[in-house]
Amino acid sequence: MFKNNQLKSTIKLLSSKRFNTMSLKPLVANDVKITLREQSKLNKPIKNEDLVFGKYFTNHMLTVDWDAEHGWHTPEIKPYGNLSLDPSTCVFHYAFELFEGLKAYKSLKNEDDIIMFRPDKNMARMNQSAERICLPEFDSEELIKLIQKLIRLDADLIPKGKGYSLYIRPTMIGTSEGLGVHTPDKAKIFVICSPVGPYYKTGFKAVSLEATDYATRAWPGGVGNMKLGANYAPCIKPQLEAAGRGYQQNLWLFGPNKYITEVGTMNVFFAFKNGDKKELVTAPLDGTILEGVTRDSILALCRQNLDPNVWEVNERYLSINEVKERAAKGELIEAFGSGTAAVVSPIKNIGYNGEDINVPLQEGKQSGKLTEDVMKWIGDIQYGITEKPEWARVF
Ligand SMILES: *Cc1c(COP(=O)(O)O)cnc(C)c1O
């Protein structure tokens, strides 16, 4: 007798005409082949104060090829360097590309410990993105092990101190050659790592946003919930337009109700008061929102740490008009963006229909109180000060 899920997977296997799933080799971390960069060519650590986001890279990278006939090839860790691809490769023409962004932190408690923050969430999301654009899926835990090996090798380049970390960029591309538009029969994962400093060098710097309804980042039935490279290039021009009017980022609105979705490439939170009660709101995951790991972590920590007699934490639709009306009534308390790079990014005002909606900040500070608390709660877990083994992978 088959158990129900065994039966399901057998049916899936039998119905997979294209690939003989049975004989496809899975991704296996222990097979990794390591080639070290020559001693004389090794990069030295960059001074903390000289770090620029995404500019410097570590000495090694990870690559793993895949093809539809054999499955995953031997993973390789090798000196950081160029890729060589035929100009007809499908990634260049039809955007078979997806990526992830996560970080590794030097523990502030135990010198030798390195901590990755919820990498299982990033790997799950990476597999979802892959599935959506017909690129191969892989065993998340095996890729985490490989990334840990890569990071250990260049551990001397991870900057130390709160706000400093190693930004990890796993990427997958379709590498089939030829101009036909079809399922890629070849793919490549590569992972590169960049030592980074705090997003805001001198503490928070609150940003001003332009509520954007003349361009749409994502839509129902689209792929806004996937980290596909194709989602990002079209967002630069609206950002330049907003910048021309003096705003740093777009607050992406959607639809006739002008619902708030995200800010730039971050999720977004608004806090309101209503008498003695307070509410924290972020957009629901309806397929138009990137399912941020930081967003999820903030929701969980706020539900855990905020007094439930005062605070309600809601994932619900929120229109720019509601924000405007409640700001006018003095009910808007604070607002911030959330994402791996900055963790939280305080918002100070929002341009909408030629007027500015002012977002309160604490007296003499560049953020609201909750923004500050959230930053501390998450930072303390990332740097090993607060123990939370379900989230902090120490290695
Ligand atoms: C990556 C990303 C986020 C934030 O996700 P995290 O997992 O928290 O880093 C939010 N919105 C968009 C559009 C993104 O690409």
The ligand as an ORCA input file, in Angstrom:
! r2SCAN-3c Opt
* xyz 0 1
  C      14.549     41.123     -1.498
  C      13.356     41.982     -1.493
  C      12.689     42.345     -0.302
  C      13.222     42.020      1.055
  O      13.379     40.656      1.296
  P      14.317     40.177      2.486
  O      14.221     38.694      2.412
  O      13.753     40.731      3.732
  O      15.688     40.706      2.194
  C      11.529     43.087     -0.403
  N      11.043     43.482     -1.599
  C      11.663     43.190     -2.756
  C      11.072     43.646     -4.031
  C      12.840     42.430     -2.739
  O      13.459     42.146     -3.875
*
